[in-house]
Amino acid sequence: MKINPVLYGVAVLVLFLGVILAFQSAGVWSVSGKVDAGGGRIEPSAADAGTIKGWMTLQQVSDAYNVPLEEIFAEFGLPSDTPASTALKELESDTFDLPQFRTWLQARQP
């Protein structure tokens, strides 16, 4: 018995994608980087500046590090009307980059 190559290709593709979709539906597979293996949200930690990610907002970091937004704006030359909901990656410029921001936050910690 000979298997049609097209049918074989479709079966492999369905099996491959089916496994991924099944695990995503079960909540086991996540590729967003915004949740951990247990499904909990990833939040910045004041103990480790390395936990700060580009998709996190100014408000999340401000709350975690107890730093007023105005101080961040002044330190990095950001406009004072920048919304607190702005993702850090959207602020990348000559005056603001994430590694420098992490270093600054870490240096402020007692």
Buried (B, 14 or more C-beta within 10 A) or exposed (E): EEEEEEEEEEEEEEEEEEEEEEEEEEEEEEEEEEEEEEEEEBBBEBEEBEBBBEEBBBEBBBBBBEBEBEEBBEBBEBEEEBEEEEBBEBBEEEEBBBEEBBEBBBEBEE
